[in-house]
């Protein structure tokens, strides 16, 4: 992964695309996940960084943040309805987290691209998992 942020990378990240799987236990270690808020930095095409302070599932043991895609997209839609409605539905990429203090600063005044880079902690790793209960069973009727 190319690093964008100038602060050291932290956390692993998983964007959960499954609306019916909420990952109350960690897909990696099976431990219970906690609810925790993270200021997520999201790059929206073409060149609009936004910060969304989002309650995510978090496994402290694996240092894994799990964000639900439907909730993220709902929040982005809400944000861009006020900001710039023609950007709704654009591609986006969640690239990392900010420190709380930097996030508060970004609430007062939108970040420039350079500020965003200076504050950003990239993710250490972006992962993907499948919900455990999706087990493919062989169709015996054929
Ligand atoms: Zn875990």
Backbone and ligand atoms as CSV (ligand in chain L), in Angstrom:
chain,resi,resn,atom,element,x,y,z
A,1,UNK,N,N,0.823,-1.210,0.000
A,1,UNK,CA,C,0.000,0.000,0.000
A,1,UNK,C,C,0.858,1.261,0.000
A,2,UNK,N,N,0.487,2.222,-0.819
A,2,UNK,CA,C,1.214,3.484,-0.784
A,2,UNK,C,C,0.758,4.290,0.412
A,3,UNK,N,N,1.711,4.864,1.095
A,3,UNK,CA,C,1.359,5.676,2.244
A,3,UNK,C,C,1.034,7.085,1.819
A,4,UNK,N,N,-0.068,7.607,2.330
A,4,UNK,CA,C,-0.469,8.978,2.034
A,4,UNK,C,C,-0.125,9.873,3.218
A,5,UNK,N,N,-0.452,9.391,4.420
A,5,UNK,CA,C,-0.279,10.190,5.630
A,5,UNK,C,C,1.165,10.270,6.080
A,6,UNK,N,N,1.458,11.332,6.825
A,6,UNK,CA,C,2.823,11.508,7.306
A,6,UNK,C,C,2.983,10.968,8.724
A,7,UNK,N,N,1.879,10.711,9.411
A,7,UNK,CA,C,1.978,10.110,10.737
A,7,UNK,C,C,2.109,8.586,10.592
A,8,UNK,N,N,2.652,7.933,11.624
A,8,UNK,CA,C,2.879,6.487,11.482
A,8,UNK,C,C,1.581,5.703,11.273
A,9,UNK,N,N,1.599,4.691,10.402
A,9,UNK,CA,C,0.404,3.876,10.167
A,9,UNK,C,C,-0.051,3.200,11.459
A,10,UNK,N,N,-1.364,3.023,11.601
A,10,UNK,CA,C,-1.881,2.284,12.751
A,10,UNK,C,C,-3.191,1.606,12.383
A,11,UNK,N,N,-3.545,0.610,13.128
A,11,UNK,CA,C,-4.778,-0.182,12.990
A,11,UNK,C,C,-4.835,-0.974,11.673
A,12,UNK,N,N,-5.527,-2.093,11.769
A,12,UNK,CA,C,-5.923,-2.818,10.562
A,12,UNK,C,C,-7.376,-2.439,10.303
A,13,UNK,N,N,-7.793,-2.577,9.049
A,13,UNK,CA,C,-9.128,-2.089,8.702
A,13,UNK,C,C,-9.870,-3.060,7.800
A,14,UNK,N,N,-11.143,-3.179,8.068
A,14,UNK,CA,C,-12.020,-4.020,7.238
A,14,UNK,C,C,-13.312,-3.266,6.989
A,15,UNK,N,N,-13.625,-3.014,5.724
A,15,UNK,CA,C,-14.897,-2.402,5.355
A,15,UNK,C,C,-15.890,-3.521,5.089
A,16,UNK,N,N,-16.848,-3.655,5.987
A,16,UNK,CA,C,-17.780,-4.780,5.920
A,16,UNK,C,C,-18.904,-4.530,4.912
A,17,UNK,N,N,-18.925,-5.297,3.811
A,17,UNK,CA,C,-19.958,-5.077,2.796
A,17,UNK,C,C,-21.250,-5.841,3.073
A,18,UNK,N,N,-21.280,-6.687,4.092
A,18,UNK,CA,C,-22.440,-7.537,4.335
A,18,UNK,C,C,-23.410,-6.859,5.297
A,19,UNK,N,N,-24.585,-6.498,4.762
A,19,UNK,CA,C,-25.552,-5.797,5.606
A,19,UNK,C,C,-26.108,-6.680,6.707
A,20,UNK,N,N,-26.088,-7.978,6.500
A,20,UNK,CA,C,-26.675,-8.873,7.502
A,20,UNK,C,C,-25.618,-9.488,8.431
A,21,UNK,N,N,-24.392,-9.021,8.337
A,21,UNK,CA,C,-23.365,-9.496,9.271
A,21,UNK,C,C,-22.774,-8.290,9.984
A,22,UNK,N,N,-22.892,-8.246,11.295
A,22,UNK,CA,C,-22.454,-7.046,12.022
A,22,UNK,C,C,-21.170,-7.281,12.810
A,23,UNK,N,N,-20.620,-8.464,12.720
A,23,UNK,CA,C,-19.323,-8.779,13.328
A,23,UNK,C,C,-19.207,-8.352,14.804
A,24,UNK,N,N,-20.111,-8.876,15.611
A,24,UNK,CA,C,-20.002,-8.639,17.047
A,24,UNK,C,C,-18.864,-9.470,17.631
A,25,UNK,N,N,-18.437,-10.486,16.886
A,25,UNK,CA,C,-17.180,-11.124,17.261
A,25,UNK,C,C,-16.201,-10.975,16.103
A,26,UNK,N,N,-14.938,-10.959,16.456
A,26,UNK,CA,C,-13.876,-10.646,15.504
A,26,UNK,C,C,-13.709,-11.776,14.488
A,27,UNK,N,N,-13.678,-11.453,13.185
A,27,UNK,CA,C,-13.527,-12.503,12.173
A,27,UNK,C,C,-12.122,-13.109,12.166
A,28,UNK,N,N,-11.210,-12.477,12.889
A,28,UNK,CA,C,-9.835,-12.942,12.862
A,28,UNK,C,C,-9.541,-13.848,14.066
A,29,UNK,N,N,-9.937,-13.403,15.270
A,29,UNK,CA,C,-9.579,-14.163,16.471
A,29,UNK,C,C,-10.794,-14.699,17.201
A,30,UNK,N,N,-12.004,-14.324,16.741
A,30,UNK,CA,C,-13.234,-14.823,17.346
A,30,UNK,C,C,-13.569,-14.186,18.693
A,31,UNK,N,N,-12.763,-13.255,19.148
A,31,UNK,CA,C,-13.060,-12.556,20.403
A,31,UNK,C,C,-14.194,-11.565,20.203
A,32,UNK,N,N,-14.752,-11.079,21.298
A,32,UNK,CA,C,-15.824,-10.089,21.206
A,32,UNK,C,C,-15.258,-8.753,20.725
A,33,UNK,N,N,-15.980,-8.117,19.805
A,33,UNK,CA,C,-15.550,-6.778,19.378
A,33,UNK,C,C,-16.260,-5.734,20.234
A,34,UNK,N,N,-15.636,-4.580,20.361
A,34,UNK,CA,C,-16.234,-3.475,21.119
A,34,UNK,C,C,-16.709,-2.409,20.146
A,35,UNK,N,N,-17.551,-1.507,20.646
A,35,UNK,CA,C,-17.940,-0.354,19.840
A,35,UNK,C,C,-17.004,0.789,20.198
A,36,UNK,N,N,-16.400,1.386,19.199
A,36,UNK,CA,C,-15.524,2.512,19.482
A,36,UNK,C,C,-15.578,3.509,18.335
A,37,UNK,N,N,-15.465,4.801,18.675
A,37,UNK,CA,C,-15.521,5.828,17.630
A,37,UNK,C,C,-14.143,6.113,17.079
A,38,UNK,N,N,-14.062,6.196,15.778
A,38,UNK,CA,C,-12.809,6.572,15.126
A,38,UNK,C,C,-13.080,7.680,14.119
A,39,UNK,N,N,-12.250,8.743,14.109
A,39,UNK,CA,C,-12.355,9.718,13.024
A,39,UNK,C,C,-11.696,9.115,11.772
A,40,UNK,N,N,-12.536,8.690,10.841
A,40,UNK,CA,C,-12.031,8.041,9.622
A,40,UNK,C,C,-11.837,9.076,8.530
A,41,UNK,N,N,-10.691,9.012,7.898
A,41,UNK,CA,C,-10.471,9.917,6.778
A,41,UNK,C,C,-10.860,9.211,5.485
A,42,UNK,N,N,-11.769,9.823,4.763
A,42,UNK,CA,C,-12.294,9.209,3.546
A,42,UNK,C,C,-11.991,10.106,2.362
A,43,UNK,N,N,-11.352,9.518,1.385
A,43,UNK,CA,C,-11.060,10.257,0.170
A,43,UNK,C,C,-12.184,10.009,-0.829
A,44,UNK,N,N,-12.874,11.076,-1.206
A,44,UNK,CA,C,-13.974,10.937,-2.155
A,44,UNK,C,C,-13.521,11.514,-3.488
A,45,UNK,N,N,-13.702,10.727,-4.553
A,45,UNK,CA,C,-13.315,11.188,-5.890
A,45,UNK,C,C,-14.112,12.420,-6.280
A,46,UNK,N,N,-13.551,13.377,-7.023
A,46,UNK,CA,C,-12.173,13.375,-7.509
A,46,UNK,C,C,-11.134,13.788,-6.447
A,47,UNK,N,N,-11.379,14.763,-5.625
A,47,UNK,CA,C,-10.304,15.148,-4.715
A,47,UNK,C,C,-10.877,15.826,-3.487
A,48,UNK,N,N,-11.695,15.083,-2.768
A,48,UNK,CA,C,-12.360,15.682,-1.624
A,48,UNK,C,C,-12.156,14.815,-0.378
A,49,UNK,N,N,-11.180,15.190,0.478
A,49,UNK,CA,C,-11.048,14.421,1.709
A,49,UNK,C,C,-12.095,14.854,2.737
A,50,UNK,N,N,-12.782,13.908,3.333
A,50,UNK,CA,C,-13.713,14.223,4.412
A,50,UNK,C,C,-13.389,13.338,5.617
A,51,UNK,N,N,-13.746,13.844,6.793
A,51,UNK,CA,C,-13.527,13.062,8.004
A,51,UNK,C,C,-14.882,12.738,8.611
A,52,UNK,N,N,-15.099,11.478,8.877
A,52,UNK,CA,C,-16.348,11.035,9.472
A,52,UNK,C,C,-16.020,10.362,10.798
A,53,UNK,N,N,-16.554,10.920,11.884
A,53,UNK,CA,C,-16.325,10.307,13.186
A,53,UNK,C,C,-17.354,9.193,13.353
A,54,UNK,N,N,-16.882,7.963,13.261
A,54,UNK,CA,C,-17.808,6.848,13.081
A,54,UNK,C,C,-17.647,5.824,14.195
A,55,UNK,N,N,-18.781,5.380,14.707
A,55,UNK,CA,C,-18.744,4.264,15.652
A,55,UNK,C,C,-18.523,2.982,14.864
A,56,UNK,N,N,-17.439,2.287,15.193
A,56,UNK,CA,C,-17.092,1.077,14.467
A,56,UNK,C,C,-17.021,-0.090,15.438
A,57,UNK,N,N,-16.993,-1.276,14.900
A,57,UNK,CA,C,-16.627,-2.444,15.676
A,57,UNK,C,C,-15.109,-2.475,15.766
A,58,UNK,N,N,-14.599,-2.822,16.944
A,58,UNK,CA,C,-13.146,-2.809,17.096
A,58,UNK,C,C,-12.699,-4.007,17.924
A,59,UNK,N,N,-11.710,-4.737,17.425
A,59,UNK,CA,C,-11.109,-5.818,18.205
A,59,UNK,C,C,-9.767,-5.328,18.740
A,60,UNK,N,N,-9.677,-5.122,20.067
A,60,UNK,CA,C,-8.427,-4.601,20.643
A,60,UNK,C,C,-7.280,-5.598,20.505
A,61,UNK,N,N,-7.606,-6.877,20.516
A,61,UNK,CA,C,-6.570,-7.899,20.428
A,61,UNK,C,C,-5.884,-7.866,19.063
A,62,UNK,N,N,-6.670,-7.790,18.011
A,62,UNK,CA,C,-6.110,-7.766,16.650
A,62,UNK,C,C,-5.835,-6.343,16.169
A,63,UNK,N,N,-6.283,-5.335,16.934
A,63,UNK,CA,C,-6.190,-3.951,16.502
A,63,UNK,C,C,-6.896,-3.765,15.155
A,64,UNK,N,N,-8.059,-4.384,15.066
A,64,UNK,CA,C,-8.815,-4.385,13.813
A,64,UNK,C,C,-10.078,-3.528,13.943
A,65,UNK,N,N,-10.201,-2.545,13.036
A,65,UNK,CA,C,-11.414,-1.724,12.961
A,65,UNK,C,C,-12.327,-2.303,11.889
A,66,UNK,N,N,-13.586,-2.488,12.232
A,66,UNK,CA,C,-14.565,-2.958,11.250
A,66,UNK,C,C,-15.626,-1.879,11.089
A,67,UNK,N,N,-15.742,-1.338,9.873
A,67,UNK,CA,C,-16.771,-0.333,9.598
A,67,UNK,C,C,-17.784,-0.955,8.649
A,68,UNK,N,N,-19.053,-0.676,8.883
A,68,UNK,CA,C,-20.092,-1.226,8.025
A,68,UNK,C,C,-20.297,-0.310,6.823
A,69,UNK,N,N,-20.212,-0.903,5.643
A,69,UNK,CA,C,-20.258,-0.088,4.428
A,69,UNK,C,C,-21.572,0.680,4.295
A,70,UNK,N,N,-22.691,0.038,4.622
A,70,UNK,CA,C,-23.972,0.738,4.452
A,70,UNK,C,C,-24.049,1.976,5.353
A,71,UNK,N,N,-23.503,1.872,6.567
A,71,UNK,CA,C,-23.528,3.027,7.475
A,71,UNK,C,C,-22.611,4.140,6.989
A,72,UNK,N,N,-21.441,3.769,6.476
A,72,UNK,CA,C,-20.507,4.764,5.946
A,72,UNK,C,C,-21.157,5.515,4.785
A,73,UNK,N,N,-21.792,4.754,3.892
A,73,UNK,CA,C,-22.369,5.388,2.697
A,73,UNK,C,C,-23.558,6.265,3.052
A,74,UNK,N,N,-24.287,5.856,4.084
A,74,UNK,CA,C,-25.388,6.681,4.569
A,74,UNK,C,C,-24.853,8.024,5.087
A,75,UNK,N,N,-23.758,7.947,5.841
A,75,UNK,CA,C,-23.190,9.163,6.407
A,75,UNK,C,C,-22.594,10.062,5.326
A,76,UNK,N,N,-21.968,9.432,4.326
A,76,UNK,CA,C,-21.403,10.213,3.217
A,76,UNK,C,C,-22.520,10.918,2.442
A,77,UNK,N,N,-23.599,10.212,2.200
A,77,UNK,CA,C,-24.723,10.796,1.475
A,77,UNK,C,C,-25.262,11.997,2.230
A,78,UNK,N,N,-25.443,11.810,3.537
A,78,UNK,CA,C,-25.961,12.886,4.372
A,78,UNK,C,C,-25.048,14.110,4.324
A,79,UNK,N,N,-23.741,13.834,4.420
A,79,UNK,CA,C,-22.744,14.903,4.422
A,79,UNK,C,C,-22.748,15.675,3.100
A,80,UNK,N,N,-22.784,14.926,1.986
A,80,UNK,CA,C,-22.679,15.581,0.682
A,80,UNK,C,C,-23.994,16.216,0.240
A,81,UNK,N,N,-25.104,15.817,0.861
A,81,UNK,CA,C,-26.350,16.510,0.581
A,81,UNK,C,C,-26.229,17.977,0.972
A,82,UNK,N,N,-25.492,18.230,2.048
A,82,UNK,CA,C,-25.318,19.613,2.497
A,82,UNK,C,C,-24.142,20.294,1.812
A,83,UNK,N,N,-23.120,19.496,1.515
A,83,UNK,CA,C,-21.855,20.028,1.038
A,83,UNK,C,C,-21.853,20.215,-0.471
A,84,UNK,N,N,-22.159,19.135,-1.163
A,84,UNK,CA,C,-21.997,19.127,-2.615
A,84,UNK,C,C,-22.766,17.944,-3.201
A,85,UNK,N,N,-24.071,18.130,-3.404
A,85,UNK,CA,C,-24.929,16.995,-3.771
A,85,UNK,C,C,-24.492,16.255,-5.030
A,86,UNK,N,N,-23.802,16.922,-5.959
A,86,UNK,CA,C,-23.437,16.223,-7.190
A,86,UNK,C,C,-22.331,15.186,-6.959
A,87,UNK,N,N,-21.776,15.147,-5.770
A,87,UNK,CA,C,-20.743,14.148,-5.493
A,87,UNK,C,C,-21.280,12.869,-4.876
A,88,UNK,N,N,-22.571,12.856,-4.579
A,88,UNK,CA,C,-23.175,11.661,-3.986
A,88,UNK,C,C,-23.049,10.496,-4.961
A,89,UNK,N,N,-22.561,9.378,-4.459
A,89,UNK,CA,C,-22.418,8.201,-5.301
A,89,UNK,C,C,-21.049,8.075,-5.936
A,90,UNK,N,N,-20.198,9.068,-5.745
A,90,UNK,CA,C,-18.840,8.967,-6.284
A,90,UNK,C,C,-18.049,7.871,-5.556
A,91,UNK,N,N,-16.992,7.412,-6.206
A,91,UNK,CA,C,-16.114,6.440,-5.564
A,91,UNK,C,C,-15.433,7.060,-4.359
A,92,UNK,N,N,-15.171,6.227,-3.386
A,92,UNK,CA,C,-14.490,6.726,-2.204
A,92,UNK,C,C,-13.572,5.648,-1.661
A,93,UNK,N,N,-12.633,6.070,-0.848
A,93,UNK,CA,C,-11.691,5.132,-0.260
A,93,UNK,C,C,-11.396,5.598,1.164
A,94,UNK,N,N,-11.563,4.691,2.098
A,94,UNK,CA,C,-11.262,5.040,3.490
A,94,UNK,C,C,-9.776,4.766,3.691
A,95,UNK,N,N,-9.001,5.813,3.963
A,95,UNK,CA,C,-7.559,5.586,3.950
A,95,UNK,C,C,-6.905,5.552,5.309
A,96,UNK,N,N,-7.567,6.034,6.341
A,96,UNK,CA,C,-6.916,5.958,7.642
A,96,UNK,C,C,-7.682,6.709,8.703
A,97,UNK,N,N,-7.009,6.954,9.816
A,97,UNK,CA,C,-7.646,7.632,10.945
A,97,UNK,C,C,-6.874,8.910,11.279
A,98,UNK,N,N,-7.572,9.820,11.951
A,98,UNK,CA,C,-6.935,11.028,12.472
A,98,UNK,C,C,-6.922,10.956,13.991
A,99,UNK,N,N,-6.039,11.709,14.626
A,99,UNK,CA,C,-6.124,11.887,16.065
A,99,UNK,C,C,-7.345,12.746,16.359
A,100,UNK,N,N,-7.906,12.542,17.560
A,100,UNK,CA,C,-9.123,13.288,17.925
A,100,UNK,C,C,-8.922,14.814,17.806
A,101,UNK,N,N,-7.772,15.290,18.262
A,101,UNK,CA,C,-7.514,16.736,18.246
A,101,UNK,C,C,-7.515,17.273,16.809
A,102,UNK,N,N,-6.915,16.521,15.911
A,102,UNK,CA,C,-6.867,16.949,14.507
A,102,UNK,C,C,-8.246,16.874,13.870
A,103,UNK,N,N,-9.010,15.879,14.297
A,103,UNK,CA,C,-10.377,15.772,13.789
A,103,UNK,C,C,-11.196,16.990,14.215
A,104,UNK,N,N,-11.043,17.393,15.492
A,104,UNK,CA,C,-11.785,18.565,15.973
A,104,UNK,C,C,-11.405,19.811,15.175
A,105,UNK,N,N,-10.112,19.914,14.883
A,105,UNK,CA,C,-9.642,21.040,14.073
A,105,UNK,C,C,-10.322,21.020,12.699
A,106,UNK,N,N,-10.479,19.836,12.130
A,106,UNK,CA,C,-11.065,19.723,10.796
A,106,UNK,C,C,-12.556,20.070,10.811
A,107,UNK,N,N,-13.183,19.994,12.010
A,107,UNK,CA,C,-14.590,20.357,12.103
A,107,UNK,C,C,-14.764,21.864,12.012
A,108,UNK,N,N,-13.766,22.597,12.512
A,108,UNK,CA,C,-13.856,24.056,12.494
A,108,UNK,C,C,-13.597,24.605,11.109
A,109,UNK,N,N,-12.612,23.984,10.444
A,109,UNK,CA,C,-12.218,24.477,9.139
A,109,UNK,C,C,-11.843,23.260,8.301
A,110,UNK,N,N,-12.443,23.121,7.114
A,110,UNK,CA,C,-12.112,21.957,6.283
A,110,UNK,C,C,-10.608,21.869,6.024
A,111,UNK,N,N,-10.095,20.653,6.012
A,111,UNK,CA,C,-8.655,20.463,5.836
A,111,UNK,C,C,-8.246,20.689,4.389
A,112,UNK,N,N,-7.085,21.287,4.243
A,112,UNK,CA,C,-6.498,21.310,2.907
A,112,UNK,C,C,-5.863,19.947,2.675
A,113,UNK,N,N,-5.509,19.676,1.435
A,113,UNK,CA,C,-4.903,18.397,1.106
A,113,UNK,C,C,-3.601,18.187,1.884
A,114,UNK,N,N,-2.819,19.239,2.020
A,114,UNK,CA,C,-1.539,19.142,2.743
A,114,UNK,C,C,-1.746,18.880,4.236
A,115,UNK,N,N,-2.746,19.566,4.830
A,115,UNK,CA,C,-3.059,19.327,6.246
A,115,UNK,C,C,-3.534,17.892,6.456
A,116,UNK,N,N,-4.366,17.458,5.542
A,116,UNK,CA,C,-4.882,16.102,5.622
A,116,UNK,C,C,-3.724,15.098,5.644
A,117,UNK,N,N,-2.754,15.301,4.765
A,117,UNK,CA,C,-1.605,14.386,4.735
A,117,UNK,C,C,-0.799,14.459,6.022
A,118,UNK,N,N,-0.664,15.664,6.563
A,118,UNK,CA,C,0.144,15.850,7.760
A,118,UNK,C,C,-0.485,15.169,8.977
A,119,UNK,N,N,-1.805,15.087,9.019
A,119,UNK,CA,C,-2.501,14.544,10.191
A,119,UNK,C,C,-2.798,13.053,10.082
A,120,UNK,N,N,-2.761,12.556,8.884
A,120,UNK,CA,C,-3.297,11.216,8.627
A,120,UNK,C,C,-2.396,10.089,9.115
A,121,UNK,N,N,-3.007,9.132,9.819
A,121,UNK,CA,C,-2.381,7.832,10.054
A,121,UNK,C,C,-2.990,6.860,9.048
A,122,UNK,N,N,-2.223,6.371,8.106
A,122,UNK,CA,C,-2.739,5.339,7.209
A,122,UNK,C,C,-3.063,4.082,8.019
A,123,UNK,N,N,-3.871,3.219,7.429
A,123,UNK,CA,C,-4.049,1.904,8.045
A,123,UNK,C,C,-2.784,1.079,7.812
A,124,UNK,N,N,-2.487,0.199,8.787
A,124,UNK,CA,C,-1.354,-0.707,8.601
A,124,UNK,C,C,-1.676,-1.719,7.510
A,125,UNK,N,N,-2.938,-2.098,7.494
A,125,UNK,CA,C,-3.316,-3.158,6.589
A,125,UNK,C,C,-4.820,-3.086,6.359
A,126,UNK,N,N,-5.263,-3.303,5.128
A,126,UNK,CA,C,-6.688,-3.377,4.841
A,126,UNK,C,C,-7.016,-4.838,4.548
A,127,UNK,N,N,-8.007,-5.353,5.245
A,127,UNK,CA,C,-8.275,-6.779,5.153
A,127,UNK,C,C,-9.696,-7.015,4.659
A,128,UNK,N,N,-9.984,-8.247,4.264
A,128,UNK,CA,C,-11.374,-8.585,3.976
A,128,UNK,C,C,-11.687,-9.966,4.534
A,129,UNK,N,N,-12.915,-10.127,4.965
A,129,UNK,CA,C,-13.365,-11.373,5.562
A,129,UNK,C,C,-14.736,-11.697,5.008
A,130,UNK,N,N,-15.099,-12.960,5.120
A,130,UNK,CA,C,-16.462,-13.346,4.796
A,130,UNK,C,C,-17.140,-13.791,6.077
A,131,UNK,N,N,-18.444,-13.517,6.162
A,131,UNK,CA,C,-19.142,-13.967,7.364
A,131,UNK,C,C,-19.045,-15.483,7.467
A,132,UNK,N,N,-18.865,-15.937,8.678
A,132,UNK,CA,C,-18.624,-17.361,8.896
A,132,UNK,C,C,-19.789,-18.233,8.470
A,133,UNK,N,N,-21.002,-17.692,8.641
A,133,UNK,CA,C,-22.113,-18.600,8.411
A,133,UNK,C,C,-22.425,-18.818,6.938
A,134,UNK,N,N,-21.777,-18.082,6.064
A,134,UNK,CA,C,-21.950,-18.376,4.644
A,134,UNK,C,C,-21.124,-19.584,4.266
A,135,UNK,N,N,-21.697,-20.749,4.452
A,135,UNK,CA,C,-20.978,-21.953,4.085
A,135,UNK,C,C,-21.641,-22.494,2.826
A,136,UNK,N,N,-20.862,-22.720,1.825
A,136,UNK,CA,C,-21.431,-23.242,0.599
A,136,UNK,C,C,-21.644,-24.737,0.747
A,137,UNK,N,N,-22.866,-25.150,0.517
A,137,UNK,CA,C,-23.166,-26.576,0.628
A,137,UNK,C,C,-23.308,-27.115,-0.784
A,138,UNK,N,N,-22.745,-28.282,-0.979
A,138,UNK,CA,C,-22.802,-28.867,-2.295
A,138,UNK,C,C,-24.240,-29.249,-2.634
A,139,UNK,N,N,-24.642,-28.872,-3.840
A,139,UNK,CA,C,-26.011,-29.197,-4.262
A,139,UNK,C,C,-26.045,-30.637,-4.744
A,140,UNK,N,N,-26.730,-31.476,-3.988
A,140,UNK,CA,C,-26.728,-32.926,-4.276
A,140,UNK,C,C,-27.738,-33.289,-5.359
A,141,UNK,N,N,-28.579,-32.329,-5.740
A,141,UNK,CA,C,-29.655,-32.696,-6.659
A,141,UNK,C,C,-29.175,-32.818,-8.100
A,142,UNK,N,N,-27.961,-32.336,-8.367
A,142,UNK,CA,C,-27.507,-32.405,-9.769
A,142,UNK,C,C,-26.790,-33.690,-10.073
L,1,ZN,ZN,ZN,-9.572,-10.119,16.898
